[in-house]
Amino acid sequence: MNKITIVAAVIAALALSACAPTEQAKSVEYYKAHKEEIAPKLAECTSKPGVVNCETAGTADAIIKQAAWVNTPPKRGVW
């Protein structure tokens, strides 16, 4: 029983150490300063659905929508 526990612990340690490091989510301010990184992140997350680190893509997408809204001229005759 003791050998099985040790082997299981070693296998678990090896499996966990083989995991790739996770990318930290970037803020809106980061993407405003690094606009060249927005498009590649969105492309990565739309081509690989279910990727864990794609909450960052939501931030990037929000930046694009905000920029589009800010740069859109007001519509005439709306009121």
PDB file as gemmi writes it, atoms N, CA and C in Angstrom:
CRYST1    1.000    1.000    1.000  90.00  90.00  90.00 P 1                      
ATOM      1  N   MET A   1       0.816  -1.190   0.000  1.00  0.00           N  
ATOM      2  CA  MET A   1       0.000   0.000   0.000  1.00  0.00           C  
ATOM      3  C   MET A   1       0.862   1.257   0.000  1.00  0.00           C  
ATOM      4  N   ASN A   2       1.943   1.229   0.739  1.00  0.00           N  
ATOM      5  CA  ASN A   2       2.820   2.380   0.844  1.00  0.00           C  
ATOM      6  C   ASN A   2       3.511   2.671  -0.484  1.00  0.00           C  
ATOM      7  N   LYS A   3       3.890   1.616  -1.221  1.00  0.00           N  
ATOM      8  CA  LYS A   3       4.540   1.799  -2.524  1.00  0.00           C  
ATOM      9  C   LYS A   3       3.571   2.415  -3.520  1.00  0.00           C  
ATOM     10  N   ILE A   4       2.321   2.004  -3.472  1.00  0.00           N  
ATOM     11  CA  ILE A   4       1.317   2.543  -4.391  1.00  0.00           C  
ATOM     12  C   ILE A   4       1.117   4.039  -4.124  1.00  0.00           C  
ATOM     13  N   THR A   5       1.099   4.428  -2.881  1.00  0.00           N  
ATOM     14  CA  THR A   5       0.938   5.837  -2.529  1.00  0.00           C  
ATOM     15  C   THR A   5       2.109   6.667  -3.031  1.00  0.00           C  
ATOM     16  N   ILE A   6       3.314   6.142  -2.872  1.00  0.00           N  
ATOM     17  CA  ILE A   6       4.509   6.858  -3.327  1.00  0.00           C  
ATOM     18  C   ILE A   6       4.514   6.979  -4.842  1.00  0.00           C  
ATOM     19  N   VAL A   7       4.187   5.897  -5.537  1.00  0.00           N  
ATOM     20  CA  VAL A   7       4.151   5.924  -7.004  1.00  0.00           C  
ATOM     21  C   VAL A   7       3.081   6.903  -7.482  1.00  0.00           C  
ATOM     22  N   ALA A   8       1.921   6.892  -6.845  1.00  0.00           N  
ATOM     23  CA  ALA A   8       0.853   7.815  -7.234  1.00  0.00           C  
ATOM     24  C   ALA A   8       1.271   9.265  -6.998  1.00  0.00           C  
ATOM     25  N   ALA A   9       1.954   9.526  -5.902  1.00  0.00           N  
ATOM     26  CA  ALA A   9       2.417  10.883  -5.616  1.00  0.00           C  
ATOM     27  C   ALA A   9       3.454  11.340  -6.629  1.00  0.00           C  
ATOM     28  N   VAL A  10       4.355  10.450  -7.025  1.00  0.00           N  
ATOM     29  CA  VAL A  10       5.374  10.791  -8.024  1.00  0.00           C  
ATOM     30  C   VAL A  10       4.722  11.063  -9.374  1.00  0.00           C  
ATOM     31  N   ILE A  11       3.768  10.234  -9.761  1.00  0.00           N  
ATOM     32  CA  ILE A  11       3.076  10.436 -11.043  1.00  0.00           C  
ATOM     33  C   ILE A  11       2.308  11.758 -11.024  1.00  0.00           C  
ATOM     34  N   ALA A  12       1.640  12.047  -9.920  1.00  0.00           N  
ATOM     35  CA  ALA A  12       0.900  13.309  -9.817  1.00  0.00           C  
ATOM     36  C   ALA A  12       1.838  14.506  -9.886  1.00  0.00           C  
ATOM     37  N   ALA A  13       2.976  14.412  -9.225  1.00  0.00           N  
ATOM     38  CA  ALA A  13       3.947  15.512  -9.257  1.00  0.00           C  
ATOM     39  C   ALA A  13       4.491  15.721 -10.663  1.00  0.00           C  
ATOM     40  N   LEU A  14       4.773  14.644 -11.363  1.00  0.00           N  
ATOM     41  CA  LEU A  14       5.272  14.759 -12.740  1.00  0.00           C  
ATOM     42  C   LEU A  14       4.209  15.344 -13.662  1.00  0.00           C  
ATOM     43  N   ALA A  15       2.986  14.908 -13.492  1.00  0.00           N  
ATOM     44  CA  ALA A  15       1.904  15.418 -14.340  1.00  0.00           C  
ATOM     45  C   ALA A  15       1.683  16.911 -14.108  1.00  0.00           C  
ATOM     46  N   LEU A  16       1.721  17.336 -12.867  1.00  0.00           N  
ATOM     47  CA  LEU A  16       1.508  18.754 -12.570  1.00  0.00           C  
ATOM     48  C   LEU A  16       2.684  19.619 -12.997  1.00  0.00           C  
ATOM     49  N   SER A  17       3.879  19.086 -12.925  1.00  0.00           N  
ATOM     50  CA  SER A  17       5.041  19.879 -13.327  1.00  0.00           C  
ATOM     51  C   SER A  17       5.144  20.001 -14.836  1.00  0.00           C  
ATOM     52  N   ALA A  18       4.469  19.136 -15.568  1.00  0.00           N  
ATOM     53  CA  ALA A  18       4.519  19.181 -17.027  1.00  0.00           C  
ATOM     54  C   ALA A  18       3.561  20.214 -17.607  1.00  0.00           C  
ATOM     55  N   CYS A  19       2.695  20.761 -16.790  1.00  0.00           N  
ATOM     56  CA  CYS A  19       1.733  21.749 -17.273  1.00  0.00           C  
ATOM     57  C   CYS A  19       2.450  23.038 -17.655  1.00  0.00           C  
ATOM     58  N   ALA A  20       1.972  23.644 -18.720  1.00  0.00           N  
ATOM     59  CA  ALA A  20       2.552  24.911 -19.168  1.00  0.00           C  
ATOM     60  C   ALA A  20       2.159  26.022 -18.202  1.00  0.00           C  
ATOM     61  N   PRO A  21       3.025  26.991 -18.017  1.00  0.00           N  
ATOM     62  CA  PRO A  21       2.665  28.106 -17.138  1.00  0.00           C  
ATOM     63  C   PRO A  21       1.508  28.896 -17.741  1.00  0.00           C  
ATOM     64  N   THR A  22       0.632  29.377 -16.887  1.00  0.00           N  
ATOM     65  CA  THR A  22      -0.527  30.107 -17.379  1.00  0.00           C  
ATOM     66  C   THR A  22      -0.173  31.571 -17.609  1.00  0.00           C  
ATOM     67  N   GLU A  23      -0.813  32.131 -18.582  1.00  0.00           N  
ATOM     68  CA  GLU A  23      -0.611  33.544 -18.908  1.00  0.00           C  
ATOM     69  C   GLU A  23      -1.539  34.375 -18.031  1.00  0.00           C  
ATOM     70  N   GLN A  24      -1.015  35.419 -17.456  1.00  0.00           N  
ATOM     71  CA  GLN A  24      -1.852  36.277 -16.627  1.00  0.00           C  
ATOM     72  C   GLN A  24      -2.758  37.123 -17.512  1.00  0.00           C  
ATOM     73  N   ALA A  25      -3.968  37.326 -17.048  1.00  0.00           N  
ATOM     74  CA  ALA A  25      -4.906  38.164 -17.784  1.00  0.00           C  
ATOM     75  C   ALA A  25      -4.387  39.594 -17.805  1.00  0.00           C  
ATOM     76  N   LYS A  26      -4.507  40.215 -18.947  1.00  0.00           N  
ATOM     77  CA  LYS A  26      -4.017  41.583 -19.105  1.00  0.00           C  
ATOM     78  C   LYS A  26      -5.180  42.557 -18.969  1.00  0.00           C  
ATOM     79  N   SER A  27      -4.885  43.727 -18.490  1.00  0.00           N  
ATOM     80  CA  SER A  27      -5.909  44.731 -18.224  1.00  0.00           C  
ATOM     81  C   SER A  27      -6.205  45.564 -19.467  1.00  0.00           C  
ATOM     82  N   VAL A  28      -7.246  46.359 -19.341  1.00  0.00           N  
ATOM     83  CA  VAL A  28      -7.615  47.279 -20.416  1.00  0.00           C  
ATOM     84  C   VAL A  28      -6.482  48.260 -20.678  1.00  0.00           C  
ATOM     85  N   GLU A  29      -5.862  48.738 -19.613  1.00  0.00           N  
ATOM     86  CA  GLU A  29      -4.761  49.688 -19.764  1.00  0.00           C  
ATOM     87  C   GLU A  29      -3.593  49.061 -20.525  1.00  0.00           C  
ATOM     88  N   TYR A  30      -3.335  47.774 -20.276  1.00  0.00           N  
ATOM     89  CA  TYR A  30      -2.249  47.096 -20.982  1.00  0.00           C  
ATOM     90  C   TYR A  30      -2.522  47.087 -22.483  1.00  0.00           C  
ATOM     91  N   TYR A  31      -3.747  46.717 -22.868  1.00  0.00           N  
ATOM     92  CA  TYR A  31      -4.057  46.654 -24.293  1.00  0.00           C  
ATOM     93  C   TYR A  31      -4.120  48.040 -24.933  1.00  0.00           C  
ATOM     94  N   LYS A  32      -4.457  49.056 -24.155  1.00  0.00           N  
ATOM     95  CA  LYS A  32      -4.419  50.412 -24.710  1.00  0.00           C  
ATOM     96  C   LYS A  32      -2.988  50.814 -25.026  1.00  0.00           C  
ATOM     97  N   ALA A  33      -2.046  50.351 -24.217  1.00  0.00           N  
ATOM     98  CA  ALA A  33      -0.635  50.670 -24.437  1.00  0.00           C  
ATOM     99  C   ALA A  33       0.019  49.753 -25.463  1.00  0.00           C  
ATOM    100  N   HIS A  34      -0.513  48.555 -25.666  1.00  0.00           N  
ATOM    101  CA  HIS A  34       0.072  47.560 -26.580  1.00  0.00           C  
ATOM    102  C   HIS A  34      -0.980  47.119 -27.597  1.00  0.00           C  
ATOM    103  N   LYS A  35      -1.425  48.041 -28.423  1.00  0.00           N  
ATOM    104  CA  LYS A  35      -2.506  47.764 -29.367  1.00  0.00           C  
ATOM    105  C   LYS A  35      -2.152  46.693 -30.395  1.00  0.00           C  
ATOM    106  N   GLU A  36      -0.861  46.492 -30.644  1.00  0.00           N  
ATOM    107  CA  GLU A  36      -0.450  45.480 -31.622  1.00  0.00           C  
ATOM    108  C   GLU A  36      -0.711  44.060 -31.125  1.00  0.00           C  
ATOM    109  N   GLU A  37      -0.991  43.885 -29.842  1.00  0.00           N  
ATOM    110  CA  GLU A  37      -1.241  42.551 -29.294  1.00  0.00           C  
ATOM    111  C   GLU A  37      -2.721  42.175 -29.281  1.00  0.00           C  
ATOM    112  N   ILE A  38      -3.595  43.097 -29.623  1.00  0.00           N  
ATOM    113  CA  ILE A  38      -5.031  42.828 -29.560  1.00  0.00           C  
ATOM    114  C   ILE A  38      -5.454  41.819 -30.616  1.00  0.00           C  
ATOM    115  N   ALA A  39      -5.132  42.077 -31.872  1.00  0.00           N  
ATOM    116  CA  ALA A  39      -5.577  41.205 -32.962  1.00  0.00           C  
ATOM    117  C   ALA A  39      -5.053  39.775 -32.828  1.00  0.00           C  
ATOM    118  N   PRO A  40      -3.761  39.558 -32.526  1.00  0.00           N  
ATOM    119  CA  PRO A  40      -3.301  38.169 -32.376  1.00  0.00           C  
ATOM    120  C   PRO A  40      -4.004  37.419 -31.243  1.00  0.00           C  
ATOM    121  N   LYS A  41      -4.299  38.102 -30.143  1.00  0.00           N  
ATOM    122  CA  LYS A  41      -4.970  37.436 -29.020  1.00  0.00           C  
ATOM    123  C   LYS A  41      -6.390  37.057 -29.387  1.00  0.00           C  
ATOM    124  N   LEU A  42      -7.096  37.952 -30.067  1.00  0.00           N  
ATOM    125  CA  LEU A  42      -8.451  37.630 -30.505  1.00  0.00           C  
ATOM    126  C   LEU A  42      -8.447  36.477 -31.493  1.00  0.00           C  
ATOM    127  N   ALA A  43      -7.487  36.476 -32.418  1.00  0.00           N  
ATOM    128  CA  ALA A  43      -7.400  35.392 -33.396  1.00  0.00           C  
ATOM    129  C   ALA A  43      -7.107  34.062 -32.712  1.00  0.00           C  
ATOM    130  N   GLU A  44      -6.215  34.074 -31.735  1.00  0.00           N  
ATOM    131  CA  GLU A  44      -5.878  32.843 -31.010  1.00  0.00           C  
ATOM    132  C   GLU A  44      -7.098  32.276 -30.293  1.00  0.00           C  
ATOM    133  N   CYS A  45      -7.850  33.125 -29.648  1.00  0.00           N  
ATOM    134  CA  CYS A  45      -8.977  32.647 -28.856  1.00  0.00           C  
ATOM    135  C   CYS A  45     -10.187  32.270 -29.703  1.00  0.00           C  
ATOM    136  N   THR A  46     -10.358  32.890 -30.851  1.00  0.00           N  
ATOM    137  CA  THR A  46     -11.467  32.488 -31.709  1.00  0.00           C  
ATOM    138  C   THR A  46     -11.150  31.217 -32.473  1.00  0.00           C  
ATOM    139  N   SER A  47      -9.867  30.954 -32.721  1.00  0.00           N  
ATOM    140  CA  SER A  47      -9.499  29.723 -33.428  1.00  0.00           C  
ATOM    141  C   SER A  47      -9.405  28.525 -32.496  1.00  0.00           C  
ATOM    142  N   LYS A  48      -9.272  28.764 -31.195  1.00  0.00           N  
ATOM    143  CA  LYS A  48      -9.162  27.681 -30.211  1.00  0.00           C  
ATOM    144  C   LYS A  48     -10.214  27.875 -29.128  1.00  0.00           C  
ATOM    145  N   PRO A  49     -11.466  27.522 -29.402  1.00  0.00           N  
ATOM    146  CA  PRO A  49     -12.488  27.713 -28.372  1.00  0.00           C  
ATOM    147  C   PRO A  49     -12.205  26.836 -27.156  1.00  0.00           C  
ATOM    148  N   GLY A  50     -12.459  27.375 -25.998  1.00  0.00           N  
ATOM    149  CA  GLY A  50     -12.241  26.626 -24.773  1.00  0.00           C  
ATOM    150  C   GLY A  50     -10.870  26.796 -24.165  1.00  0.00           C  
ATOM    151  N   VAL A  51     -10.033  27.646 -24.751  1.00  0.00           N  
ATOM    152  CA  VAL A  51      -8.709  27.888 -24.188  1.00  0.00           C  
ATOM    153  C   VAL A  51      -8.888  28.623 -22.860  1.00  0.00           C  
ATOM    154  N   VAL A  52      -8.143  28.194 -21.876  1.00  0.00           N  
ATOM    155  CA  VAL A  52      -8.319  28.710 -20.521  1.00  0.00           C  
ATOM    156  C   VAL A  52      -8.027  30.202 -20.424  1.00  0.00           C  
ATOM    157  N   ASN A  53      -7.021  30.692 -21.091  1.00  0.00           N  
ATOM    158  CA  ASN A  53      -6.574  32.076 -20.918  1.00  0.00           C  
ATOM    159  C   ASN A  53      -7.293  33.072 -21.810  1.00  0.00           C  
ATOM    160  N   CYS A  54      -8.467  32.766 -22.264  1.00  0.00           N  
ATOM    161  CA  CYS A  54      -9.135  33.664 -23.202  1.00  0.00           C  
ATOM    162  C   CYS A  54     -10.001  34.724 -22.541  1.00  0.00           C  
ATOM    163  N   GLU A  55      -9.957  34.835 -21.217  1.00  0.00           N  
ATOM    164  CA  GLU A  55     -10.616  35.987 -20.615  1.00  0.00           C  
ATOM    165  C   GLU A  55      -9.885  37.255 -21.007  1.00  0.00           C  
ATOM    166  N   THR A  56      -8.605  37.107 -21.348  1.00  0.00           N  
ATOM    167  CA  THR A  56      -7.834  38.240 -21.841  1.00  0.00           C  
ATOM    168  C   THR A  56      -8.391  38.717 -23.177  1.00  0.00           C  
ATOM    169  N   ALA A  57      -8.883  37.794 -23.980  1.00  0.00           N  
ATOM    170  CA  ALA A  57      -9.452  38.180 -25.269  1.00  0.00           C  
ATOM    171  C   ALA A  57     -10.701  39.020 -25.073  1.00  0.00           C  
ATOM    172  N   GLY A  58     -11.449  38.761 -24.030  1.00  0.00           N  
ATOM    173  CA  GLY A  58     -12.609  39.595 -23.733  1.00  0.00           C  
ATOM    174  C   GLY A  58     -12.196  41.025 -23.456  1.00  0.00           C  
ATOM    175  N   THR A  59     -11.093  41.188 -22.766  1.00  0.00           N  
ATOM    176  CA  THR A  59     -10.558  42.529 -22.512  1.00  0.00           C  
ATOM    177  C   THR A  59     -10.132  43.174 -23.817  1.00  0.00           C  
ATOM    178  N   ALA A  60      -9.447  42.417 -24.667  1.00  0.00           N  
ATOM    179  CA  ALA A  60      -9.004  42.944 -25.956  1.00  0.00           C  
ATOM    180  C   ALA A  60     -10.198  43.314 -26.825  1.00  0.00           C  
ATOM    181  N   ASP A  61     -11.225  42.474 -26.808  1.00  0.00           N  
ATOM    182  CA  ASP A  61     -12.425  42.747 -27.583  1.00  0.00           C  
ATOM    183  C   ASP A  61     -13.119  44.009 -27.069  1.00  0.00           C  
ATOM    184  N   ALA A  62     -13.126  44.192 -25.768  1.00  0.00           N  
ATOM    185  CA  ALA A  62     -13.722  45.397 -25.187  1.00  0.00           C  
ATOM    186  C   ALA A  62     -12.976  46.643 -25.638  1.00  0.00           C  
ATOM    187  N   ILE A  63     -11.658  46.543 -25.750  1.00  0.00           N  
ATOM    188  CA  ILE A  63     -10.851  47.681 -26.215  1.00  0.00           C  
ATOM    189  C   ILE A  63     -11.223  48.030 -27.651  1.00  0.00           C  
ATOM    190  N   ILE A  64     -11.371  47.017 -28.489  1.00  0.00           N  
ATOM    191  CA  ILE A  64     -11.721  47.261 -29.896  1.00  0.00           C  
ATOM    192  C   ILE A  64     -13.095  47.927 -29.981  1.00  0.00           C  
ATOM    193  N   LYS A  65     -14.059  47.414 -29.228  1.00  0.00           N  
ATOM    194  CA  LYS A  65     -15.402  48.000 -29.263  1.00  0.00           C  
ATOM    195  C   LYS A  65     -15.398  49.429 -28.725  1.00  0.00           C  
ATOM    196  N   GLN A  66     -14.626  49.662 -27.674  1.00  0.00           N  
ATOM    197  CA  GLN A  66     -14.539  51.007 -27.111  1.00  0.00           C  
ATOM    198  C   GLN A  66     -13.902  51.958 -28.116  1.00  0.00           C  
ATOM    199  N   ALA A  67     -12.850  51.516 -28.784  1.00  0.00           N  
ATOM    200  CA  ALA A  67     -12.185  52.357 -29.779  1.00  0.00           C  
ATOM    201  C   ALA A  67     -13.128  52.646 -30.944  1.00  0.00           C  
ATOM    202  N   ALA A  68     -13.900  51.649 -31.362  1.00  0.00           N  
ATOM    203  CA  ALA A  68     -14.843  51.852 -32.458  1.00  0.00           C  
ATOM    204  C   ALA A  68     -15.926  52.844 -32.043  1.00  0.00           C  
ATOM    205  N   TRP A  69     -16.383  52.753 -30.809  1.00  0.00           N  
ATOM    206  CA  TRP A  69     -17.410  53.660 -30.328  1.00  0.00           C  
ATOM    207  C   TRP A  69     -16.876  55.083 -30.222  1.00  0.00           C  
ATOM    208  N   VAL A  70     -15.665  55.236 -29.715  1.00  0.00           N  
ATOM    209  CA  VAL A  70     -15.073  56.563 -29.547  1.00  0.00           C  
ATOM    210  C   VAL A  70     -14.812  57.213 -30.899  1.00  0.00           C  
ATOM    211  N   ASN A  71     -14.405  56.428 -31.885  1.00  0.00           N  
ATOM    212  CA  ASN A  71     -14.047  56.975 -33.193  1.00  0.00           C  
ATOM    213  C   ASN A  71     -15.227  57.075 -34.153  1.00  0.00           C  
ATOM    214  N   THR A  72     -16.415  56.709 -33.719  1.00  0.00           N  
ATOM    215  CA  THR A  72     -17.589  56.785 -34.578  1.00  0.00           C  
ATOM    216  C   THR A  72     -18.225  58.166 -34.432  1.00  0.00           C  
ATOM    217  N   PRO A  73     -18.460  58.843 -35.547  1.00  0.00           N  
ATOM    218  CA  PRO A  73     -19.093  60.163 -35.446  1.00  0.00           C  
ATOM    219  C   PRO A  73     -20.548  60.017 -34.985  1.00  0.00           C  
ATOM    220  N   PRO A  74     -21.072  61.019 -34.318  1.00  0.00           N  
ATOM    221  CA  PRO A  74     -22.465  60.938 -33.857  1.00  0.00           C  
ATOM    222  C   PRO A  74     -23.423  60.908 -35.038  1.00  0.00           C  
ATOM    223  N   LYS A  75     -24.526  60.195 -34.878  1.00  0.00           N  
ATOM    224  CA  LYS A  75     -25.533  60.107 -35.940  1.00  0.00           C  
ATOM    225  C   LYS A  75     -26.400  61.360 -35.909  1.00  0.00           C  
ATOM    226  N   ARG A  76     -26.717  61.843 -37.073  1.00  0.00           N  
ATOM    227  CA  ARG A  76     -27.542  63.047 -37.194  1.00  0.00           C  
ATOM    228  C   ARG A  76     -29.021  62.655 -37.198  1.00  0.00           C  
ATOM    229  N   GLY A  77     -29.832  63.475 -36.605  1.00  0.00           N  
ATOM    230  CA  GLY A  77     -31.271  63.277 -36.655  1.00  0.00           C  
ATOM    231  C   GLY A  77     -31.792  62.176 -35.753  1.00  0.00           C  
ATOM    232  N   VAL A  78     -31.018  61.751 -34.775  1.00  0.00           N  
ATOM    233  CA  VAL A  78     -31.473  60.690 -33.886  1.00  0.00           C  
ATOM    234  C   VAL A  78     -32.497  61.228 -32.900  1.00  0.00           C  
ATOM    235  N   TRP A  79     -32.345  62.462 -32.486  1.00  0.00           N  
ATOM    236  CA  TRP A  79     -33.231  63.027 -31.478  1.00  0.00           C  
ATOM    237  C   TRP A  79     -34.468  63.453 -32.123  1.00  0.00           C  
TER     238      TRP A  79                                                      
END                                                                             
